[in-house]
Amino acid sequence: MTKKVNSGTVITTFILTIVIAIIAIGLGSIRIPIPEIIQTITGTSVSDEYNTIIFDIRMPRVLLAMIIGANIAISGALLQAVMGNPLADPGLTGVTSGAAVCVLIIMLAAPQYANLIPIAAFVGGVIAAAIVYSLAWRREGISPVTIILSGVAVNALAGGAMGYLSIMYSDRLPSVVQWMNGSLAAKGNNSLYMVLPYAIVGWIASIFAIRKANVIRMGDQVAANLGENVNRIRILLSLLAVFLAAISVATIGMIGFVGLIVPHMARLLVGSNYKYLLPMSMALGALVLLVADTGGRTLFAPMEIPAGILMAVIGGPYFLYLMRRRGF
């Protein structure tokens, strides 16, 4: 019975996300009725204006928000299993900022190598994760408190590096301001086509990682008793989490707290079994970032608030609440 309920909850969330996506496509300076959106998508509309608005402007941005949200949420869920810490996410553990530093180096210092941005983001995320692991690891395991402190240290170092780059290349800074704030403004089909193949690879790998994530969340001793190589599982799941977070950073910049908030929401709805938790995190991540981006571009029109800023405003207090509730 529980399995049916969990499956139904996941499917319902995916359907709700699609409905919200259709509504989001219709919102903006020019409101498009839902029937017109459906007709345009299905190719039965005769309005060239709606075709241009939907296919060239709004749909790519909506799909991009959903993909990035799903990526970061899955990354956060995997990191929480690997680190045994419910407060772990790509931002708090320094993965996001590590990836951002490497991306910013290319954007400001070597823009001629822009095609290497996804690879640079992945390398930066891996380096940051390795530093956090090395600082947090103890013989008895990984300390949840030390992970957070290590993440704070890595974020501080990365922040200093980004500040230095901003000063050294201040003349080029305006071109990357939106990216630094996690904005989807002006993101179109090019960005969508860039991130989609990487995302699909990451999602497929996540499906195969479900069993390992369930094993590792039960603790190192239990995993070892089951004949699993705990360290190898940690490394593989960490690389997958960093990969998903890094390609997101490479595309739209730093988005905080999605990887922290969404897995907690998913656990409340479907429990801790990664068979349901991972797809639920994927659906909720897509929904949360879609709502944040849509709200940022419509609620304060004509001014636009980047989704990264809205997530920081929402996620910061929620993080403090979790820390207080769990006694950290």
C-alpha beads as a LAMMPS data file, in Angstrom:
LAMMPS data file: protein, C-alpha beads

328 atoms
327 bonds

1 atom types
1 bond types

-500.0 500.0 xlo xhi
-500.0 500.0 ylo yhi
-500.0 500.0 zlo zhi

Masses

1 110.0

Atoms # bond

1 1 1 0.000 0.000 0.000
2 1 1 2.799 2.393 0.908
3 1 1 4.561 1.673 -2.390
4 1 1 1.409 2.563 -4.320
5 1 1 0.948 5.752 -2.316
6 1 1 4.573 6.782 -2.878
7 1 1 4.400 6.030 -6.600
8 1 1 1.147 7.953 -6.883
9 1 1 2.650 10.926 -5.037
10 1 1 5.652 11.015 -7.375
11 1 1 3.466 10.797 -10.496
12 1 1 1.116 13.482 -9.164
13 1 1 4.063 15.803 -8.514
14 1 1 5.376 15.321 -12.053
15 1 1 1.915 16.109 -13.455
16 1 1 1.625 19.193 -11.224
17 1 1 5.039 20.379 -12.429
18 1 1 3.940 20.074 -16.064
19 1 1 0.742 22.017 -15.345
20 1 1 2.672 24.793 -13.595
21 1 1 5.123 24.867 -16.518
22 1 1 2.267 25.458 -18.986
23 1 1 0.901 28.235 -16.775
24 1 1 4.385 29.787 -16.479
25 1 1 4.740 29.872 -20.274
26 1 1 1.615 32.031 -20.422
27 1 1 2.809 34.587 -17.858
28 1 1 4.714 37.704 -18.823
29 1 1 4.289 41.141 -20.359
30 1 1 2.083 39.457 -22.968
31 1 1 -0.345 37.020 -21.364
32 1 1 -1.039 33.921 -23.427
33 1 1 -4.163 31.857 -22.632
34 1 1 -3.600 28.187 -21.892
35 1 1 -5.631 26.990 -24.929
36 1 1 -3.388 29.109 -27.177
37 1 1 -0.281 27.629 -25.515
38 1 1 -1.511 24.093 -26.145
39 1 1 -2.426 24.908 -29.748
40 1 1 0.979 26.474 -30.352
41 1 1 2.850 23.519 -28.852
42 1 1 0.799 21.029 -30.854
43 1 1 1.280 23.038 -34.062
44 1 1 -2.361 24.017 -34.591
45 1 1 -1.974 27.730 -33.798
46 1 1 -1.754 30.279 -36.630
47 1 1 -0.260 33.078 -34.507
48 1 1 3.350 33.800 -35.493
49 1 1 3.685 36.104 -32.497
50 1 1 2.754 33.340 -30.041
51 1 1 5.056 30.912 -31.835
52 1 1 8.003 33.265 -31.401
53 1 1 7.239 34.087 -27.763
54 1 1 6.686 30.485 -26.729
55 1 1 9.344 28.591 -28.674
56 1 1 12.117 31.196 -28.704
57 1 1 11.699 32.903 -25.338
58 1 1 9.487 31.341 -22.685
59 1 1 9.565 27.600 -23.261
60 1 1 13.393 27.362 -23.315
61 1 1 13.553 29.330 -20.063
62 1 1 10.847 27.227 -18.389
63 1 1 12.471 23.964 -19.467
64 1 1 15.883 25.229 -18.373
65 1 1 14.555 26.127 -14.909
66 1 1 13.039 22.659 -14.570
67 1 1 16.209 20.877 -15.709
68 1 1 18.492 22.904 -13.442
69 1 1 16.148 22.500 -10.470
70 1 1 16.010 18.741 -10.997
71 1 1 19.804 18.531 -11.310
72 1 1 20.510 20.430 -8.105
73 1 1 17.847 18.562 -6.120
74 1 1 19.196 15.162 -7.167
75 1 1 22.713 16.355 -6.373
76 1 1 21.640 17.425 -2.886
77 1 1 19.848 14.136 -2.206
78 1 1 22.926 12.139 -3.227
79 1 1 25.293 14.278 -1.151
80 1 1 23.061 13.850 1.907
81 1 1 23.296 10.075 1.513
82 1 1 27.058 10.096 0.932
83 1 1 27.885 12.457 3.783
84 1 1 25.281 11.136 6.202
85 1 1 24.298 14.734 6.804
86 1 1 20.757 16.060 6.265
87 1 1 22.172 19.586 5.918
88 1 1 24.485 18.736 2.999
89 1 1 23.843 20.315 -0.374
90 1 1 26.044 21.486 -3.271
91 1 1 26.070 25.068 -2.013
92 1 1 26.771 24.500 1.669
93 1 1 29.503 21.946 0.980
94 1 1 31.392 24.262 -1.360
95 1 1 30.777 22.281 -4.564
96 1 1 28.821 25.108 -6.195
97 1 1 31.331 27.813 -5.320
98 1 1 34.269 25.626 -6.397
99 1 1 32.638 25.088 -9.776
100 1 1 31.813 28.798 -10.010
101 1 1 35.425 29.864 -9.518
102 1 1 36.632 27.775 -12.445
103 1 1 33.784 28.980 -14.648
104 1 1 34.485 32.597 -13.721
105 1 1 38.175 32.189 -14.589
106 1 1 37.202 31.211 -18.127
107 1 1 34.450 33.832 -18.454
108 1 1 36.671 36.705 -17.342
109 1 1 40.253 35.677 -18.040
110 1 1 39.945 33.313 -21.006
111 1 1 36.586 33.768 -22.774
112 1 1 38.047 32.204 -25.931
113 1 1 37.772 28.844 -24.136
114 1 1 34.046 29.187 -23.391
115 1 1 33.400 25.731 -24.831
116 1 1 35.339 24.280 -21.883
117 1 1 33.060 25.832 -19.240
118 1 1 31.158 22.594 -18.375
119 1 1 34.449 20.693 -17.928
120 1 1 35.947 23.531 -15.870
121 1 1 32.869 23.583 -13.631
122 1 1 33.140 19.847 -13.016
123 1 1 36.855 20.089 -12.173
124 1 1 36.199 22.948 -9.752
125 1 1 33.380 21.049 -8.068
126 1 1 35.503 17.921 -7.670
127 1 1 38.354 19.901 -6.113
128 1 1 35.984 21.562 -3.645
129 1 1 34.359 18.242 -2.699
130 1 1 37.771 16.626 -2.199
131 1 1 38.850 19.433 0.131
132 1 1 35.658 19.133 2.188
133 1 1 36.047 15.344 2.448
134 1 1 39.674 15.591 3.506
135 1 1 38.827 18.128 6.207
136 1 1 35.711 16.342 7.479
137 1 1 36.927 12.733 7.453
138 1 1 37.683 11.035 10.756
139 1 1 38.425 7.399 11.582
140 1 1 34.962 6.987 13.014
141 1 1 33.379 8.505 9.914
142 1 1 32.334 11.906 8.634
143 1 1 31.220 14.455 11.206
144 1 1 28.088 16.374 10.122
145 1 1 29.252 19.502 11.935
146 1 1 32.730 19.329 10.395
147 1 1 31.216 19.032 6.920
148 1 1 29.343 22.294 7.383
149 1 1 32.421 24.028 8.814
150 1 1 34.572 22.696 5.972
151 1 1 31.994 23.894 3.480
152 1 1 32.038 27.349 5.063
153 1 1 35.832 27.437 4.706
154 1 1 35.734 26.366 1.057
155 1 1 32.978 28.877 0.294
156 1 1 35.048 31.615 1.926
157 1 1 38.108 30.726 -0.154
158 1 1 36.045 30.577 -3.321
159 1 1 34.362 33.866 -2.473
160 1 1 37.769 35.475 -2.072
161 1 1 38.899 34.080 -5.416
162 1 1 35.774 35.368 -7.156
163 1 1 36.228 38.769 -5.526
164 1 1 39.824 38.909 -6.766
165 1 1 38.750 37.987 -10.298
166 1 1 36.002 40.615 -10.185
167 1 1 38.543 43.305 -9.311
168 1 1 41.175 42.159 -11.800
169 1 1 38.687 42.014 -14.682
170 1 1 36.223 44.698 -13.600
171 1 1 35.835 45.881 -17.203
172 1 1 34.380 42.488 -18.161
173 1 1 32.291 42.040 -15.025
174 1 1 28.972 43.450 -16.371
175 1 1 28.780 40.553 -18.821
176 1 1 28.681 37.979 -16.012
177 1 1 26.667 39.775 -13.311
178 1 1 23.461 37.913 -14.125
179 1 1 25.292 34.589 -14.135
180 1 1 26.838 35.333 -10.713
181 1 1 23.343 35.887 -9.275
182 1 1 21.843 32.689 -10.670
183 1 1 19.616 34.311 -13.263
184 1 1 17.799 32.645 -16.142
185 1 1 17.207 35.971 -17.894
186 1 1 18.065 35.945 -21.586
187 1 1 18.651 32.176 -21.475
188 1 1 17.340 30.569 -24.616
189 1 1 17.631 27.509 -26.790
190 1 1 21.437 27.604 -26.884
191 1 1 21.667 27.202 -23.105
192 1 1 18.959 24.538 -23.156
193 1 1 20.724 22.505 -25.830
194 1 1 24.017 22.832 -23.965
195 1 1 22.801 21.459 -20.638
196 1 1 20.213 18.902 -21.790
197 1 1 22.598 16.127 -22.992
198 1 1 24.639 16.363 -19.765
199 1 1 21.452 16.329 -17.677
200 1 1 20.092 13.240 -19.412
201 1 1 23.360 11.400 -18.782
202 1 1 23.228 12.447 -15.112
203 1 1 19.599 11.353 -14.712
204 1 1 20.265 7.933 -16.243
205 1 1 23.287 7.475 -13.971
206 1 1 21.121 8.491 -11.001
207 1 1 18.687 5.673 -11.744
208 1 1 21.525 3.150 -11.514
209 1 1 22.752 4.865 -8.315
210 1 1 19.508 4.324 -6.383
211 1 1 20.514 0.973 -4.869
212 1 1 23.950 2.253 -3.828
213 1 1 22.415 5.354 -2.268
214 1 1 20.054 3.174 -0.222
215 1 1 22.980 1.043 0.931
216 1 1 25.196 3.938 1.961
217 1 1 22.449 5.792 3.836
218 1 1 22.169 2.845 6.242
219 1 1 25.691 3.511 7.490
220 1 1 29.214 2.384 6.701
221 1 1 29.086 -0.692 8.927
222 1 1 25.871 -2.028 7.412
223 1 1 27.170 -1.373 3.897
224 1 1 30.429 -3.174 4.684
225 1 1 28.513 -6.133 6.145
226 1 1 26.600 -6.358 2.858
227 1 1 29.900 -6.724 1.041
228 1 1 29.926 -3.243 -0.443
229 1 1 33.041 -1.146 -0.971
230 1 1 31.974 1.918 1.007
231 1 1 34.723 4.236 -0.201
232 1 1 34.106 3.397 -3.830
233 1 1 30.374 4.067 -3.420
234 1 1 31.109 7.427 -1.780
235 1 1 33.444 8.438 -4.597
236 1 1 31.075 7.403 -7.395
237 1 1 27.987 9.009 -5.853
238 1 1 29.967 12.144 -5.029
239 1 1 31.224 12.419 -8.620
240 1 1 27.667 12.063 -9.898
241 1 1 26.396 14.717 -7.479
242 1 1 29.221 17.082 -8.413
243 1 1 28.578 16.465 -12.119
244 1 1 24.902 17.426 -11.843
245 1 1 25.666 20.506 -9.745
246 1 1 28.563 21.592 -11.963
247 1 1 26.649 21.553 -15.245
248 1 1 23.945 23.615 -13.538
249 1 1 26.475 26.197 -12.373
250 1 1 28.037 26.266 -15.831
251 1 1 24.661 27.089 -17.360
252 1 1 23.020 29.673 -15.095
253 1 1 25.373 30.324 -12.182
254 1 1 24.999 29.686 -8.468
255 1 1 21.591 28.616 -7.167
256 1 1 21.604 27.947 -3.452
257 1 1 19.447 25.855 -1.122
258 1 1 17.475 23.908 -3.757
259 1 1 19.615 20.868 -2.944
260 1 1 18.920 21.373 0.766
261 1 1 15.212 22.185 0.819
262 1 1 13.875 19.845 -1.847
263 1 1 15.183 16.484 -0.485
264 1 1 13.671 17.365 2.912
265 1 1 10.332 18.079 1.265
266 1 1 10.604 14.816 -0.671
267 1 1 11.306 12.803 2.503
268 1 1 8.201 14.216 4.141
269 1 1 6.134 13.035 1.183
270 1 1 7.641 9.651 0.224
271 1 1 10.104 8.671 2.952
272 1 1 13.825 7.922 2.751
273 1 1 13.846 5.095 0.207
274 1 1 15.826 6.469 -2.739
275 1 1 13.659 4.486 -5.143
276 1 1 11.030 7.145 -4.493
277 1 1 13.133 9.914 -2.939
278 1 1 15.293 10.496 -6.022
279 1 1 12.463 10.864 -8.594
280 1 1 10.461 12.896 -6.055
281 1 1 13.443 15.205 -5.531
282 1 1 13.762 15.525 -9.285
283 1 1 10.115 16.538 -9.717
284 1 1 10.076 18.885 -6.715
285 1 1 13.392 20.456 -7.704
286 1 1 12.018 21.240 -11.147
287 1 1 8.858 22.669 -9.573
288 1 1 10.607 24.779 -6.921
289 1 1 13.072 26.472 -9.276
290 1 1 10.367 26.961 -11.907
291 1 1 8.156 28.744 -9.365
292 1 1 11.107 30.825 -8.120
293 1 1 12.082 31.923 -11.626
294 1 1 8.499 32.601 -12.716
295 1 1 7.856 34.610 -9.550
296 1 1 11.068 36.563 -10.006
297 1 1 10.182 37.653 -13.539
298 1 1 6.472 38.354 -13.005
299 1 1 5.796 39.501 -9.420
300 1 1 8.129 42.503 -9.602
301 1 1 7.682 43.383 -13.296
302 1 1 9.134 45.243 -15.105
303 1 1 12.061 44.610 -12.726
304 1 1 13.307 41.023 -12.618
305 1 1 14.685 39.277 -9.528
306 1 1 17.114 36.404 -10.279
307 1 1 15.973 32.991 -9.104
308 1 1 19.238 32.601 -7.177
309 1 1 18.424 35.621 -5.019
310 1 1 14.889 34.417 -4.281
311 1 1 16.154 30.970 -3.318
312 1 1 18.709 32.554 -0.964
313 1 1 15.983 34.621 0.716
314 1 1 13.814 31.530 1.199
315 1 1 16.555 28.981 1.853
316 1 1 18.596 30.920 4.424
317 1 1 15.889 31.001 7.125
318 1 1 14.933 27.402 6.345
319 1 1 18.543 26.301 6.834
320 1 1 18.662 28.035 10.236
321 1 1 15.400 26.317 11.176
322 1 1 16.814 22.902 10.285
323 1 1 19.989 23.555 12.251
324 1 1 17.995 24.556 15.316
325 1 1 15.598 21.625 15.043
326 1 1 18.414 19.098 14.695
327 1 1 20.537 20.662 17.425
328 1 1 23.617 21.479 15.314

Bonds

1 1 1 2
2 1 2 3
3 1 3 4
4 1 4 5
5 1 5 6
6 1 6 7
7 1 7 8
8 1 8 9
9 1 9 10
10 1 10 11
11 1 11 12
12 1 12 13
13 1 13 14
14 1 14 15
15 1 15 16
16 1 16 17
17 1 17 18
18 1 18 19
19 1 19 20
20 1 20 21
21 1 21 22
22 1 22 23
23 1 23 24
24 1 24 25
25 1 25 26
26 1 26 27
27 1 27 28
28 1 28 29
29 1 29 30
30 1 30 31
31 1 31 32
32 1 32 33
33 1 33 34
34 1 34 35
35 1 35 36
36 1 36 37
37 1 37 38
38 1 38 39
39 1 39 40
40 1 40 41
41 1 41 42
42 1 42 43
43 1 43 44
44 1 44 45
45 1 45 46
46 1 46 47
47 1 47 48
48 1 48 49
49 1 49 50
50 1 50 51
51 1 51 52
52 1 52 53
53 1 53 54
54 1 54 55
55 1 55 56
56 1 56 57
57 1 57 58
58 1 58 59
59 1 59 60
60 1 60 61
61 1 61 62
62 1 62 63
63 1 63 64
64 1 64 65
65 1 65 66
66 1 66 67
67 1 67 68
68 1 68 69
69 1 69 70
70 1 70 71
71 1 71 72
72 1 72 73
73 1 73 74
74 1 74 75
75 1 75 76
76 1 76 77
77 1 77 78
78 1 78 79
79 1 79 80
80 1 80 81
81 1 81 82
82 1 82 83
83 1 83 84
84 1 84 85
85 1 85 86
86 1 86 87
87 1 87 88
88 1 88 89
89 1 89 90
90 1 90 91
91 1 91 92
92 1 92 93
93 1 93 94
94 1 94 95
95 1 95 96
96 1 96 97
97 1 97 98
98 1 98 99
99 1 99 100
100 1 100 101
101 1 101 102
102 1 102 103
103 1 103 104
104 1 104 105
105 1 105 106
106 1 106 107
107 1 107 108
108 1 108 109
109 1 109 110
110 1 110 111
111 1 111 112
112 1 112 113
113 1 113 114
114 1 114 115
115 1 115 116
116 1 116 117
117 1 117 118
118 1 118 119
119 1 119 120
120 1 120 121
121 1 121 122
122 1 122 123
123 1 123 124
124 1 124 125
125 1 125 126
126 1 126 127
127 1 127 128
128 1 128 129
129 1 129 130
130 1 130 131
131 1 131 132
132 1 132 133
133 1 133 134
134 1 134 135
135 1 135 136
136 1 136 137
137 1 137 138
138 1 138 139
139 1 139 140
140 1 140 141
141 1 141 142
142 1 142 143
143 1 143 144
144 1 144 145
145 1 145 146
146 1 146 147
147 1 147 148
148 1 148 149
149 1 149 150
150 1 150 151
151 1 151 152
152 1 152 153
153 1 153 154
154 1 154 155
155 1 155 156
156 1 156 157
157 1 157 158
158 1 158 159
159 1 159 160
160 1 160 161
161 1 161 162
162 1 162 163
163 1 163 164
164 1 164 165
165 1 165 166
166 1 166 167
167 1 167 168
168 1 168 169
169 1 169 170
170 1 170 171
171 1 171 172
172 1 172 173
173 1 173 174
174 1 174 175
175 1 175 176
176 1 176 177
177 1 177 178
178 1 178 179
179 1 179 180
180 1 180 181
181 1 181 182
182 1 182 183
183 1 183 184
184 1 184 185
185 1 185 186
186 1 186 187
187 1 187 188
188 1 188 189
189 1 189 190
190 1 190 191
191 1 191 192
192 1 192 193
193 1 193 194
194 1 194 195
195 1 195 196
196 1 196 197
197 1 197 198
198 1 198 199
199 1 199 200
200 1 200 201
201 1 201 202
202 1 202 203
203 1 203 204
204 1 204 205
205 1 205 206
206 1 206 207
207 1 207 208
208 1 208 209
209 1 209 210
210 1 210 211
211 1 211 212
212 1 212 213
213 1 213 214
214 1 214 215
215 1 215 216
216 1 216 217
217 1 217 218
218 1 218 219
219 1 219 220
220 1 220 221
221 1 221 222
222 1 222 223
223 1 223 224
224 1 224 225
225 1 225 226
226 1 226 227
227 1 227 228
228 1 228 229
229 1 229 230
230 1 230 231
231 1 231 232
232 1 232 233
233 1 233 234
234 1 234 235
235 1 235 236
236 1 236 237
237 1 237 238
238 1 238 239
239 1 239 240
240 1 240 241
241 1 241 242
242 1 242 243
243 1 243 244
244 1 244 245
245 1 245 246
246 1 246 247
247 1 247 248
248 1 248 249
249 1 249 250
250 1 250 251
251 1 251 252
252 1 252 253
253 1 253 254
254 1 254 255
255 1 255 256
256 1 256 257
257 1 257 258
258 1 258 259
259 1 259 260
260 1 260 261
261 1 261 262
262 1 262 263
263 1 263 264
264 1 264 265
265 1 265 266
266 1 266 267
267 1 267 268
268 1 268 269
269 1 269 270
270 1 270 271
271 1 271 272
272 1 272 273
273 1 273 274
274 1 274 275
275 1 275 276
276 1 276 277
277 1 277 278
278 1 278 279
279 1 279 280
280 1 280 281
281 1 281 282
282 1 282 283
283 1 283 284
284 1 284 285
285 1 285 286
286 1 286 287
287 1 287 288
288 1 288 289
289 1 289 290
290 1 290 291
291 1 291 292
292 1 292 293
293 1 293 294
294 1 294 295
295 1 295 296
296 1 296 297
297 1 297 298
298 1 298 299
299 1 299 300
300 1 300 301
301 1 301 302
302 1 302 303
303 1 303 304
304 1 304 305
305 1 305 306
306 1 306 307
307 1 307 308
308 1 308 309
309 1 309 310
310 1 310 311
311 1 311 312
312 1 312 313
313 1 313 314
314 1 314 315
315 1 315 316
316 1 316 317
317 1 317 318
318 1 318 319
319 1 319 320
320 1 320 321
321 1 321 322
322 1 322 323
323 1 323 324
324 1 324 325
325 1 325 326
326 1 326 327
327 1 327 328
